[in-house]
Amino acid sequence: MTAEKGVFITLEGGDGTGKSTQIRLLSAALSAAGINVAITREPGGTPQAERIRNLLLQRDSGAFDPLTEAMLMFSARREHLVNKIWPSMEAGQWVVSDRFADSTRAFQGYGMGLDLTLIERLYTLVAGDFQPDLTLIFDIDPEAGLARSIKHMSQTANATESTEDRYERMGLAFHTRLREGFLTIAKQNPQRCAVIDAAHDIETVHRDVLAVVTERFGLELKEAKHG
C-alpha cells in the first residue's frame, strides 16, 4: 500500500451472509476516519457490467454452461476493473466491492465443477497479477444463509433484487459446496483472506470486520451505527 494509491477490499461469501449490510457499515467507518471510499459490486459496478449482471442473475435468464457463465463473469469483471476499480484506486480511493473473483472460483468452480485451472487462466487474462489487498470471507451454515436470503427477498420492495434468486434456487447441496469452496480459498490465501463468522448479530460481525481491517492497515476505526 502506498500513500498515493488506493486500497481494494472485497467481501465474499454465500447467500444470506449479510455482506450488503456489512459493506455499508465498513464504508461508513472508513469514511468517518477520513478515507475516500467507493462502494461497488460484482457482477456489475458499471452500466455495461450491470447489463451482464441482468443476464446472469435474473430468474428468467435461463441456465448457462458453467464455462459460458464464467466467461460472462470475467467480461463484466474486465469492464469493472478498467472503468471503475483501477481508475478509482489510481485517484487514491479505497474501493470496497461486494464480491470479486473469489465468487467465480466458488460458484462456477467449486459449486458447478468448472476446472479451477481454467478459471485462473481467465483471471490472468483479465486482471494480470492484480489482487485485492484484503478479502473478507463471510461464513455461515448454508441452510441458515439460504433461510436468511429467502426471507430478505420476500420482504424487499426492490423488484430487481427480488428476482435475482437464480443461485438461491440451486439447492442446499450446491450451497454446501459453495461454502466449502470459500473456506478452501481462505485457507489457501491466508495473507489476503480473513474468515468472518457471519452467524452473529450485525453489530458483532461489524466489530469483527473492523478488527481485521484495523490490524491489516494500521487504522483507528470507530463502529458505525446500524439502522
Residue, then its C-alpha position, 0 to 999 in steps of 0.5 A: m500500500t502506498a500513500e498515493k494509491g488506493v486500497f481494494i477490499t472485497l467481501e465474499g461469501g454465500d447467500g444470506t451472509g449479510k455482506s450488503t449490510q456489512i459493506r455499508l457499515l465498513s464504508a461508513a467507518l472508513s469514511a468517518a476516519g477520513i478515507n475516500v471510499a467507493i462502494t461497488r459490486e460484482p457482477g456489475g459496478t458499471p452500466q455495461a457490467e450491470r447489463i451482464r449482471n441482468l443476464l446472469l442473475q435474473r430468474d428468467s435468464g435461463a441456465f448457462d454452461p458453467l464455462t459460458e457463465a464464467m466467461l460472462m463473469f470475467s467480461a463484466r469483471r474486465e469492464h469493472l476493473v478498467n472503468k471503475i476499480w483501477p481508475s478509482m484506486e489510481a485517484g487514491q480511493w479505497v474501493v470496497s466491492d461486494r464480491f470479486a473473483d473469489s465468487t467465480r472460483a466458488f460458484q462456477g468452480y467449486g459449486m458447478g465443477l468448472d476446472l479451477t485451472l481454467i478459471e485462473r487462466l481467465y483471471t490472468l487474462v483479465a486482471g494480470d497479477f492484480q489482487p485485492d489487498l484484503t478479502l473478507i470471507f463471510d461464513i455461515d451454515p448454508e441452510a441458515g444463509l439460504a433461510r436468511s436470503i429467502k426471507h430478505m427477498s420476500q420482504t424487499a420492495n426492490a423488484t430487481e433484487s427480488t428476482e435475482d434468486r437464480y443461485e438461491r434456487m440451486g439447492l442446499a447441496f450446491h450451497t454446501r459446496l459453495r461454502e466449502g469452496f470459500l473456506t478452501i480459498a481462505k485457507q489457501n490465501p491466508q495473507r489476503c483472506a480473513v474468515i468472518d463468522a457471519a452467524h452473529d448479530i450485525e453489530t458483532v460481525h461489524r466489530d469483527v470486520l473492523a478488527v481485521v481491517t484495523e490490524r491489516f492497515g494500521l487504522e483507528l476505526k470507530e463502529a458505525k451505527h446500524g439502522 
